[in-house]
Amino acid sequence: MNNAYSINTRCVQAGYTPGNGEPRQIPIIQSTTFKYDTSEDMGKLFDLEATGYFYSRLQNPTCDTVAAKICNLEGGSAAMLTSSGQAANFFALFNICEAGDHIVASSSIYGGTFNLIAVTMAKMGIEATFVSPDASEEELSAAFKENTRAMFGETIANPALTVLDIEKFAKVAHAHGVPLIVDNTFPTPVNCRPIEWGADIVTHSTTKYMDGHGAAVGGAIIDSGKFDWIAHKDKFPGLTAPDESYHGLIYAEKFGKEGAFITKAVVQLMRDLGCVQSPQSAFMLNLGLESLHVRMARHVENGQAVAEFLESQPQVVSVNYPGLKSNKYNSLAQKYLPKGGCGVVSFELKGGRKAAETFMKNLKLAAIETHVADARTCCLNPATSTHRQLTEEQLTEAGIPAGLVRMSCGLEDKKDLINDLKQALEAI
């Protein structure tokens, strides 16, 4: 489906067009293997001389259909699904980085991704420098080294809710001949398409808003098809030098800018690491995508209403939501997120840990969960859950006040959400 249609229509119909008498809903191809008439036919697949399927660890028709929809929504040239958002970010980085290489990443990113880059990939010989999302072009540029191979950030950081200046990061990345990888999980392509602002690779935890119902864990990677790997061939030998495991094939020459990155990620990384999304999960993800454009508008409406309510409450020290005029990222939000960002709001309560415990205990509608970006509203107090082992001093050093609450506003009526917050605040 071409881009002449609005993104609302593409959420519903992109990626799959049934033929005469074919299933209206995408079929679940629940099969590990695929049958061929001759060894020569299958051999062409193994040599990447033909397209098709032979083993679902690499590719599956159901997963490819859903990946095609997400690719269309983001405005990319090729895409793939992974088993989780973590796998998507790892694949996106590891596809162009190897031992001895270096990554520049925003310091304001999801803790799991920070740990992936700072700890796990460091053990693999890939170093990283973390930079403030607010850094100037000169400060960002100073973080680059001769061996830097990628720049990474999140459109809206989880849970800090900082808004990435995508154009600025892309400009600096391209000046150093490397791609910008952007995790677009929180806004989704309904509210922001990073490729239009200069990003080269986009990733998602599809577990969040794309699925939207807490039903299936998954991830996605989308290539813009715009980064010229051959122009920087010395930096990216994995894409521009012969791959002996495929008879000396050179991805950038064989598949061009539009297909090289995703093809390599599938036939090398998925082949060897196997972080595959199941056809069942892909089917459920597609059901979520069909209503994504409707749901995101409600999530934003509820998030904005809740943030404005909390900002006026005496029990609240501060509220962090880019849609608030008082927020330091409001101008960037208006630029990159004119339809709003997401439904996640964070706020600090007076009284610290004890106040947060009382508040959380008295919530009736919002559930206490580690999840975000779901149809159902959920809350989390890091000091009493994910960061429970930290002292008050350590929490302060980490930038996580003991009274901080993260609330992911679901699809309920905003009046009901505000009333639930009101009675829980009064209990403090």
C-alpha positions in Angstrom: 0.0 0.0 0.0 1.5 3.3 -1.1 1.9 6.5 1.0 -1.0 8.2 -0.8 -3.2 6.7 1.9 -3.2 8.2 5.4 -1.3 6.4 8.1 -4.7 5.7 9.7 -5.7 3.6 6.6 -2.3 2.0 6.4 -2.5 0.8 10.1 -5.5 -1.2 9.0 -4.6 -2.5 5.6 -0.9 -2.2 4.8 1.3 -5.2 4.5 -1.3 -7.7 3.3 -3.6 -7.6 0.3 -5.6 -10.9 -0.1 -6.2 -12.2 -3.6 -9.5 -13.5 -4.9 -10.9 -16.1 -2.5 -7.9 -15.8 -0.1 -8.2 -15.2 3.7 -9.2 -11.6 4.7 -7.1 -11.9 7.9 -3.4 -12.7 7.6 -2.9 -16.4 7.8 -0.9 -17.8 10.7 1.8 -20.0 9.0 2.5 -22.2 12.0 5.2 -24.3 10.5 8.9 -24.7 11.2 9.8 -25.8 7.7 8.8 -25.5 4.1 8.8 -28.2 1.4 10.6 -28.0 -2.0 10.6 -30.3 -5.0 14.4 -30.3 -5.7 17.6 -29.7 -3.8 18.5 -27.1 -6.5 15.4 -25.1 -5.5 16.4 -25.1 -1.9 20.0 -24.4 -2.7 19.1 -21.1 -4.4 17.6 -20.0 -1.1 20.7 -20.9 0.9 22.8 -19.0 -1.6 20.5 -16.0 -1.5 19.8 -16.3 -5.2 16.1 -16.7 -4.7 13.5 -15.5 -2.2 11.3 -17.8 -0.2 11.2 -19.8 3.1 12.9 -22.9 4.3 13.1 -22.6 8.1 11.1 -20.3 10.4 14.1 -19.4 12.5 15.2 -17.1 9.7 11.9 -16.0 8.1 8.3 -16.8 8.3 5.5 -15.6 6.0 3.3 -14.3 8.9 6.1 -12.4 10.5 7.2 -10.9 7.2 3.7 -9.8 6.5 3.5 -7.9 9.8 7.0 -6.5 9.3 5.9 -5.2 5.9 3.1 -3.2 7.6 5.4 -1.7 10.2 7.9 -0.9 7.4 5.2 0.9 5.5 4.1 2.9 8.6 7.7 4.0 9.3 8.4 4.9 5.7 11.3 2.4 5.4 12.6 0.2 2.7 12.9 -3.1 4.6 12.0 -4.5 8.0 12.1 -7.6 10.2 10.5 -8.8 13.5 12.5 -10.0 16.5 11.6 -11.8 19.7 11.7 -8.6 21.8 12.5 -4.9 21.8 15.9 -5.8 23.4 16.7 -8.2 20.6 15.8 -5.5 18.0 18.2 -3.0 19.6 20.9 -5.6 19.9 20.5 -6.7 16.3 20.4 -3.2 15.0 23.7 -2.3 16.7 25.5 -5.6 16.4 24.7 -5.8 12.7 27.2 -3.0 12.0 29.5 -3.2 15.1 32.1 -5.8 16.1 34.9 -6.2 18.6 37.1 -3.0 18.6 34.2 -0.7 17.5 32.6 2.1 19.4 29.0 3.5 19.8 27.8 7.0 20.8 24.5 6.8 22.6 22.2 9.2 24.4 22.4 8.7 28.2 18.7 9.1 28.5 17.5 5.7 27.3 15.7 2.7 28.8 17.8 1.1 31.6 17.8 -2.3 29.9 19.2 -0.8 26.7 21.8 1.2 28.6 22.9 -2.0 30.3 23.0 -3.8 26.9 25.3 -1.2 25.5 27.4 -0.3 28.6 27.9 -3.8 30.0 27.0 -6.7 27.7 28.3 -5.2 24.5 31.4 -4.0 26.3 32.1 -7.6 27.2 32.0 -8.3 23.4 34.7 -5.7 22.8 32.3 -2.9 21.7 32.8 0.3 23.7 30.4 3.2 24.2 30.3 6.8 25.1 27.1 8.2 26.5 26.1 11.8 25.8 23.4 14.1 27.2 20.4 14.4 24.8 20.7 18.1 25.5 24.3 18.3 24.3 25.3 20.8 21.6 26.4 19.6 18.2 30.0 20.4 19.2 29.7 18.3 22.4 28.1 15.4 20.5 30.8 15.5 17.8 33.5 15.4 20.5 32.2 12.0 21.6 33.0 10.4 18.3 36.1 8.3 17.7 37.8 6.9 14.6 36.2 3.5 15.4 32.7 4.9 16.0 30.2 2.9 14.0 26.7 4.0 15.2 24.8 6.6 17.1 21.7 5.6 19.2 18.9 7.4 21.0 15.2 7.1 21.8 12.5 9.4 20.4 10.9 9.6 23.9 13.1 8.1 26.5 11.7 5.4 28.9 11.2 6.4 31.6 12.9 9.8 31.6 10.5 11.1 28.9 13.2 13.3 27.3 12.6 14.1 23.7 15.4 13.5 21.3 16.4 16.2 18.9 16.5 13.8 15.9 17.7 16.3 13.3 20.6 17.4 15.5 21.7 13.8 16.3 21.3 12.8 12.6 23.4 15.7 11.4 26.2 14.9 13.7 26.1 11.1 13.0 26.1 11.7 9.2 29.0 14.2 9.6 31.0 11.3 11.0 29.8 8.8 8.4 27.7 6.6 10.6 24.0 5.9 10.8 21.6 7.1 13.5 19.5 4.4 15.1 16.4 5.6 16.9 14.1 3.6 19.2 10.6 4.9 18.4 8.7 2.7 20.8 6.8 5.3 22.8 5.5 7.6 20.0 5.0 4.8 17.4 5.0 5.9 13.7 1.5 7.3 14.3 3.0 10.2 16.3 6.5 10.4 15.0 8.4 8.9 12.0 12.2 9.4 12.8 13.2 8.5 9.2 11.5 11.8 8.0 13.9 13.7 10.4 17.1 11.9 9.3 17.2 8.7 11.2 18.6 5.7 9.3 17.4 2.7 11.3 14.3 2.6 13.6 13.6 0.0 16.3 10.6 -0.8 18.3 9.5 -2.9 21.3 6.3 -4.0 19.7 5.3 -5.3 23.1 4.3 -1.8 24.0 1.8 0.4 22.1 2.0 -1.5 18.8 0.6 -4.7 20.5 -1.1 -2.5 23.1 -2.9 -5.3 25.0 -0.1 -7.0 27.0 -0.5 -10.1 24.8 2.8 -10.7 23.0 6.4 -9.8 23.5 8.2 -8.7 20.3 10.4 -6.2 18.5 11.0 -4.7 15.1 13.8 -3.2 13.1 13.1 -0.9 10.1 15.8 0.3 7.6 15.3 3.7 5.9 17.2 2.4 2.9 19.0 5.8 2.7 22.4 5.2 4.3 25.1 4.7 1.8 27.2 1.8 3.2 29.5 1.7 0.2 30.4 5.4 0.6 31.8 4.4 4.0 32.9 0.9 3.2 36.0 1.0 5.4 33.7 1.5 8.5 31.2 -1.3 7.6 33.1 -4.4 6.3 30.2 -6.6 7.3 28.1 -5.0 4.6 30.8 -4.0 2.1 33.3 -6.9 2.1 32.7 -10.5 1.0 30.8 -12.8 3.4 32.5 -16.2 3.0 29.5 -18.0 4.7 27.6 -17.0 1.5 30.3 -17.7 -1.1 31.8 -14.2 -1.0 28.5 -12.3 -1.4 28.7 -8.5 -0.7 25.4 -7.4 0.8 25.7 -3.7 -0.1 26.4 -4.6 -3.8 23.8 -7.5 -4.0 20.9 -5.8 -2.2 21.7 -2.1 -2.4 21.1 0.6 0.2 17.4 -0.5 0.4 18.0 -4.1 1.4 21.5 -4.8 2.6 21.1 -4.0 6.3 17.9 -6.1 6.9 19.1 -9.0 4.7 22.4 -9.2 6.7 20.5 -9.1 10.0 18.3 -11.9 8.9 20.7 -14.3 7.2 23.6 -13.7 9.7 22.2 -12.7 13.1 18.9 -14.4 13.0 20.6 -17.5 11.6 23.2 -17.6 14.4 21.3 -16.1 17.3 17.7 -17.1 16.6 15.8 -14.2 18.4 12.8 -15.0 16.3 9.2 -13.8 16.9 6.6 -16.5 16.7 3.9 -16.4 14.0 1.3 -16.4 16.8 2.8 -13.4 18.4 3.1 -11.6 15.0 -0.6 -12.3 14.3 -1.6 -10.7 17.7 0.7 -7.8 17.0 -1.1 -7.2 13.7 -4.4 -7.1 15.5 -2.9 -4.3 17.7 -1.6 -2.4 14.7 -5.0 -2.3 13.1 -6.2 0.0 15.9 -3.0 1.8 16.7 -4.0 5.1 15.2 -7.2 5.1 17.3 -5.5 4.0 20.5 -2.6 6.4 20.4 -4.9 9.4 20.2 -6.7 8.3 23.4 -3.4 7.5 25.2 -2.2 11.0 24.4 -5.5 12.6 25.5 -5.4 10.7 28.8 -1.7 11.4 29.4 -2.2 15.1 28.8 -5.3 15.3 31.1 -3.6 13.4 33.9 -0.4 15.5 33.6 -2.3 18.7 33.8 -4.3 17.5 36.8 -1.2 16.4 38.7 0.6 19.6 38.0 -2.1 21.4 40.1 -2.0 19.1 43.1 -0.4 20.1 46.4 0.9 16.6 47.1 3.0 16.6 43.9 6.5 18.1 43.7 6.9 18.0 40.0 5.3 16.4 36.8 7.3 15.2 33.8 5.3 15.1 30.5 6.5 16.7 27.2 3.0 17.8 26.4 3.0 20.3 29.3 4.0 23.9 28.4 6.1 23.9 31.5 8.2 21.0 30.4 11.7 21.7 29.1 11.1 19.4 26.1 7.8 21.0 25.1 9.3 22.9 22.1 10.9 19.7 20.8 7.7 17.8 21.4 5.8 20.4 19.3 8.3 19.9 16.5 8.6 16.2 16.4 5.3 15.2 18.1 2.6 17.6 16.9 -0.1 15.0 17.6 1.3 14.2 21.0 3.8 11.7 22.2 2.5 8.9 24.4 0.5 8.2 27.5 3.3 7.8 30.0 3.6 10.4 32.8 6.1 10.5 35.7 5.7 12.6 38.8 7.3 13.1 42.2 5.2 13.0 45.4 6.0 15.0 48.6 6.9 12.6 51.4 9.2 10.3 49.4 9.0 6.6 49.6 6.3 6.5 52.4 4.0 8.8 50.4 4.5 6.7 47.3 3.7 3.5 49.1 0.5 5.0 50.5 -0.5 6.4 47.1 0.1 3.1 45.3 -1.7 1.1 47.9 -4.8 3.2 47.5 -5.1 3.1 43.7 -8.3 1.3 42.6 -8.3 1.6 38.9 -4.6 1.8 38.0 -2.8 -1.5 38.5 0.7 -1.9 39.9 2.8 -3.4 37.1 6.3 -3.2 35.6 4.6 -2.8 32.1 3.9 0.4 30.2 2.0 1.4 27.0 -0.9 -0.9 27.5 -4.7 -0.6 27.1 -5.0 -0.7 30.9 -3.5 2.0 33.1 -0.6 0.9 35.2 1.7 2.5 37.8 5.1 1.8 39.2 7.1 3.3 42.1 10.8 2.5 41.2 11.9 3.0 44.8 9.7 0.2 46.1 10.0 -2.1 43.1 12.7 -2.1 40.3 15.1 0.0 42.4 14.1 -1.4 45.8 17.7 -2.3 46.9 18.9 1.3 46.6 19.2 3.7 49.6 17.7 7.2 49.6 21.1 8.6 48.7 21.7 6.1 45.8 18.2 6.9 44.4 19.0 10.6 44.4 22.3 9.9 42.6 20.5 7.9 40.0 18.0 10.7 39.4 15.1 8.6 40.7 13.6 10.3 43.7 12.0 7.9 46.3 8.7 9.5 45.7 8.8 9.1 41.9 5.8 7.4 40.3 5.6 6.4 36.6 2.1 6.1 35.3 1.1 4.7 31.9 -2.3 6.0 31.0 -4.5 3.4 29.3 -7.7 3.7 27.3 -10.1 4.3 30.2 -12.1 7.4 30.6 -9.8 10.3 31.7 -12.3 11.4 34.3 -12.1 8.0 36.0 -8.4 8.1 35.9 -8.3 11.5 37.5 -10.8 10.5 40.1 -8.6 7.5 41.0 -5.6 9.7 41.3 -7.4 12.2 43.4 -8.6 9.7 46.0 -5.2 8.1 46.2 -3.5 11.5 46.6 -5.9 12.4 49.4 -4.9 9.2 51.3 -1.3 10.3 51.6 
